[in-house]
Amino acid sequence: MIKIGSGVLTSPDRSKLDDSIIEQIAHQVSTLKKSGCEIILVSSGAIAAGIKELNLKKIPEDILHKQAAAAIGQSHLIGKYERHFKKEELKVAQILLTHDDFSSRVRYLNAKNTILTVLSYGVIPIINENDTVAVDEIKFGDNDTLSAMVTNLIEADLLIILSDVKGLYTVDPKINSSAELIPIVKKITSEIEAIAGESKSLTGVGGMVTKIQAAKRVSLTGIPAVIVDGKAKGVIEAIMKGEDMGTLFIPEKDKLNSKKYWIAYTLKSNGKIRVDDGAKSVLISSGKSLLSSGVVDIEGKFESGDMVSCIDTNNKEFARGLINYSSMELKKIKGKHSSKIEDILGYKIADEVIHRDNLVIL
Ligand code: GLU
């Protein structure tokens, strides 16, 4: 999976798409493909291309004009890819997704099957957020997140984030000249996240924070990630040869299975349930389901089947899971023994409030 940011794709003054970069990427992807790799691209650049088409001076501030620019620019973007890949005798497929497509298990699996089928034709899928319809509630927000979610969706072997920086530095290199590139991150600790938080001077939508979060998302499912300078010549091939470039993130050994990953890191949380200390320790240490007797309180409005966060009595989130009861129902049965559920509600959906198969301890 190769994610290409707007900063890489555009000319130095950001006013238009840089054909020479797209040409270089197409050439490198084609070489890799000949060596037997399957490649998927997540590409930004729709809004940048739209701005150029509309002769605008800068990115519009409001969402409607941004969406219009994306709609106008996306066809140019894909047109350029199509042209440059054609020279390499490769075809491309445009796939536009929103976060909402990942919230339903059926659409999630459909997206996966389509991408895999496109690959089976030997065609290069080029994915972007469907900016035209994506308003805040259904947005990935940035293509770093989108690329990580697609990496996990199709269980790719590697995520390469082509960026306008060389990788993760010890401090922000634009502020401090003693900054050193970190070649390998074995674990994404809070210190690593804090370093990324300081590097705010990056361009593009995401910045270093969303890149580290993307690396973290894929590391949870056992997939490595590399953040690297996307404008460097031959960078994709160099990485695949194992050359020392950018920052490599080593994945976690204890990986989550794909359903649990989907529950905890793909779905958006619809509410919180506060759990007492006894139930919390049983959930963490013995892998049991959450029962109504352990629920102290409920925040937010949710329906049966929604993803909710479990918080402890200190308000710290420690688990996420698919809830069997709505917030209305849960308010009535919280703190009560499971054997009382039917008496209270007049029916019983399940003994468990969250079944352990649908529960992820964070
Ligand atoms: N989807 C946006 C575009 O194509 C870019 C989002 C991002 O760069 O993170 O213009």
Residues whose N, C-alpha, C, O or C-beta is under 5 A from the ligand:
A	BS01	LIG	S6 S43 S44 G45 A46 I47 A48 N128 E129 D131 G141 D142 N143 D144 V205 G206
